[in-house]
Amino acid sequence: MRSRHNRNLGLAGAVAPLCLLLASSAFVAAPAWADGALKIAEPKPAVAQTPPMGWNSWNHFNCDINEAKIRGAADAMAASGMKAAGYQYVIIDDCWQKNRDADGNIVADAERFPSGIKALADYIHSKGLKFGIYSDAGQQTCGGHPGSRGHEYQDAKTYAKWGVDYLKYDWCYTGTDNAQADYTIMADALRSSGRDIVFSMCEWGTARPWEWASDVGHMWRTTGDISDAWVKNSKSKAWERGVLDILDLQVGLESFAGPGHWNDPDMLEVGNGGMTATEYRAHFSLWAMLAAPLIAGNDLSAMTPETKDILTNPDVIAIDQDALGAEGHRAVKDGDFETWVRPLKNGDRAVILLNRSESAHKMSVDWSTLNMAPGEKAEVRDLWSKAVTKGVKAAYSADVPSHGVVMIRVTPSA
Ligand code: GLA
């Protein structure tokens, strides 16, 4: 069974003994992170200027992965319209690793991946897609496979040789390690690998990565794992949270996100069966509002048309990928009724009216919430129904379904 050991104890636990060590030896060089300033040799690759979009094996397949399933996901991404909608990265999560060879090189499980990881990467690249892989800062991954501790530079070189474009780096079995120090080592290793690799930090938010990670990685998890549930329920594991539980933990983090450095509220559950279509539409809309990486987690080769329509909604994806890169924030909270607002590059605003209650509710957003004068006319486009209303003044009202959203794009002076 998968265990979850040794969560990080935070900066204080690691810094105090280090200070003692430094005081006792004038000749010990301070590590890169000791004075709070990161000193990574190479600049951060300028990838992920908008939130990365892709697919990851974990939410649907867990450890039950193999070469055929990952190829199948790549095939489906290319053929289903997902690639055309902007999805790019095909990411293998945990359980692809077997052991290390006599030289310490990481070895993939040959039963699951008989052609090897390089051949799989080549196949994914041949579809015009990018390839992502998973490791862990500890000695083992969360699933008990070899982690990268002590092999960071060696693994980064291997990934570059294989053609890896994206690394998700987990935080199991890290004991009392300092997260900033460990993630900085792998960031440095990736940058010296000679390949531009998106660095996706999966530290679960324990050491508040939003405060220090914008120079280290391209995205960082802000919470524990997502559950395929509107709110945590009896099927959720101890460390999992529902969509609304995760949403609440994003409030106040919006100022830390921007091009090349994103808050990551975890991968999508759209299409995995635990929520209604209305809830999945809300989940997808809210993640776009949050400028979240859009990493699908369903079985792409067996998507219903409804799931595909949610995951490929071009208007909602355009909000997520807006070039300004400003994460949306919760502007109004009135019990179960919330208004979320995101400023967009061209001066438009994205707005979500969220109804967390058990019945439908008429909600409205005032122009004052959008920093617009009451008399200012705007065009309002409903991003799910596609209805367009011109010349709207002062406020916009809509019926919002239970456990659902209305998501609109407001274009002022139109
Ligand atoms: C952790 C991560 C998950 C997934 C699993 C794999 O729980 O947070 O996203 O990668 O490990 O074991």
Boltz pocket constraint, residues with backbone or C-beta under 6 A from the ligand:
constraints:
  - pocket:
      binder: B
      contacts: [[A, 58], [A, 93], [A, 94], [A, 141], [A, 142], [A, 143], [A, 170], [A, 202], [A, 224], [A, 225]]
      max_distance: 6.0
